[in-house]
Amino acid sequence: MDVSSLPAWTTLSNKLSKTPLDLLMLNAGIGLKGPWTDNEYFHKIFDTNFFGVVNGVNTFYPQFATPSQERKAIIITGSKQGITNPPGNAAYNASKSAVKTLAEHLSYDLREQSNVSVHLLVPGWTFTGLTGGGATKTKPDGAWDPSQVADYLYQEMKDGKFYAICPDNDVSTETDRKRMLWSVGDIVYERQPLSRWRDEYKDEAAKTMENMKL
């Protein structure tokens, strides 16, 4: 299915017209790279990563916005790159930042539906068929299995959490939180953007995060 195609979503909706929907998971994404001069690269990333989510929400929103006695959930897959914004793939990071914003607003707008929950799933390093471009056949020690991501998500959903930001075997939850706090500090303290990766801030960033109390 081409998630960037709204007619494809309409076809799917028609096929499910007699099926009550209680779970919608919007997970499709691509991670291409390209230069600033490649307009097609930016559009392709956003067509899949962002508008794929928008199309899914547009199509099935009515089934979640209507009062129901049944428990329902919408799960949208984001990325840490859409939060801490590391250099190297501006289009991908921007698309995942947009997905985060979309999910936050969706959660807010459905807040009156007491039986409906919205969740932003942000995996850590996860071993899948796409790891290493599909060439990595053995799970790296630092990566989680998909089942660990699923278990973490289920627990966060059970606890009523919107953000399900997964650690992995290399990066702890505490480290993730420190990185996020440093990133938003670029705005608060008027540093240059992406300061964590700039030579003039690297030592300060490392020392600050090491001593940061959460």
N, C-alpha and C positions, 0 to 999 in steps of 0.2 A: 504494500500500500504506500502511495506517495502522500505523506502527511502534509506536504506543502500545497496539495490540491484540495480545495474546498469541495469540489464535486465528488472526490473520492470519499470524503467524510459523509457527504449526503448519501452516497450509495451504502456505506456502512450503517448509517442511521436507519435507512429503509430496511436493511436486512434484520436489524434488531428492533424493529418497530413494535413487536409483540413481546419483547423481552424486557422485563423491569431491570433497570440499571442501578446497582448499588455501589459499584466501585469503578472509578475511571482513573487509569494511570497513564499519564502522558510522559513518555520516556525517550522518544526518538531524538537522536542528535548526531551530528557529524562534526569532525574536528579538522577540517581542511586548513591549510595554511596558504597564504598568498601575499603579494606585495601591496603596498598602499595604492598602486596604480591599477589594480585588478578589480574593477567594479563588479564583475561577475562573481568573484570569490566572496565578496561581502554579501551580495544578494543570496547566493546559494546557502551560506551559513545561516542567514536570518530566515530564509524561506523554510528551512527545516527546523532549526533549533528554536526559533521564536514563533513564526507563524504556524508551524506544526502544532504548537501548544494552543495558540489562539484559535486555530480552526477546530481543534478538539473541544475547547471550552465553548466556542460559539455553537457548535452542533449539539452538545449534550447538556448545556447549562440548564435548560428548562426542567430536566429530570431531577436536578438537584436544588433548584430554586423553589420548587413546589412543595408545600408542607407534606410531610410523610411521617408515619409511625416507624418506618424502617430505618435502621442505621445506614448511613451512606458516607462515602469518603472519596475525595479527589486527591490523588498523589501526583505531584509534578516534580520531575527530576531536574535539579539544578547542578551547579558545579562550584567548587571552592574558587575556581578561577573567576567566577562572576561576583565573588565577594572580596577576595584579597587582590585580585587583578594583577597577576604577575605578567611581566613583559613577554612578548614572543608570539602572541596570537590575538591581536586586537579585536578582530571580528568575532571570534569564538567567545572571548571574555565579555564583550558587549552584549552578545546574544544571551548569554547566561545571566548577566546582570539584569537584562530586560525580563527574563523569565522569572527571576526572583521578585522583581517589582510586581509583575503580573500576578504571581501566586499570593503575594501579600495583600493586594487589593481584592483578589477573589475571596480570600479568607474573610476580609473585613465585610465585604458586601453580602456574604452568606452568613453573617454572624447571628442573624435572627432565626436561622434554621437550626434548631437545637440538636437535631439528629444528623446534621451534616457537618463533616470536618474536612478541612483542607490541610494538606501537608506538603512542605518542600523537602524533598529527599536530596541530600547533598552527599554523595558517596566520597569516601577517601580513595586511596589507591586500591583498585579492585581488579582481580585477575579474571579476565574474560577472553573470549575468542578474538578480541580486538587488541589485546595487550601486545605491545611491540609490533604493531601493524599486522598482527596475526601470526607472527613468526615465533613468539614465545610460547612454548608448549608446556613448560613447567612453571608452576606458580612461584613467583619471587617471594623470598622470605618476608619482605616488608608489606606485601599485599594481603588483602582480605579475600576470602572466597565470597561469591555472590550470596551464599546462604547466610553469611555473617552480616552482610548489609541488610538482608531481609529481616533477620532476627532483631537487629538494632532498630530498624524502622517500625516493626510491630510493637516493640516495647515503647518507643516514643509515642506512637499512636495510642497505645493503651494508657499512657500517662497524660494524654491530652496535649501533647506538644505539636506545635506547627513546624518548627525547624528540627529536622532530623539530620544533623551534621555528623557524619560518621568519622570516627578515627580510623586508623589502620595500624599495622604492626610497626610502622616507622614514625607516625605522627599521632601524638596523643590529643585528646580533647582539649587539654590545657594549652598545648602548643597552638592548636587551631585558634583558640580564643585570643591568645596573645597576638597572633598574627593579624587577626581581624581588628583588634583594638589599635594596633600600630597603624594599620591602613587607614582607618577613619581619622586617626590623629593627623594625617597629612592635611586634612581639611581644617580640623580644629586648631592646629598649631601653624597653619599656613606654610607647611613644608612644600618642597617640590613634589609633584605626583610620583607615585611608585618609588618613594624614597628608600624603601627597604632594599632595593636593588641598585641604588646609586652609590658610587664609591664614597662620596662625602658623608653619607648617612649610615653606611653599613655597620660600622663599629658601634655607633650610638644605638642603632636598632637592636643589635644583638645584646648589648648590655642592658638596655631598657627592658626588653622582653624577658631576659634572664631574671631580672629583679622584680618583675611585675607581679603584684599580688592580686589574685582574682577573688 
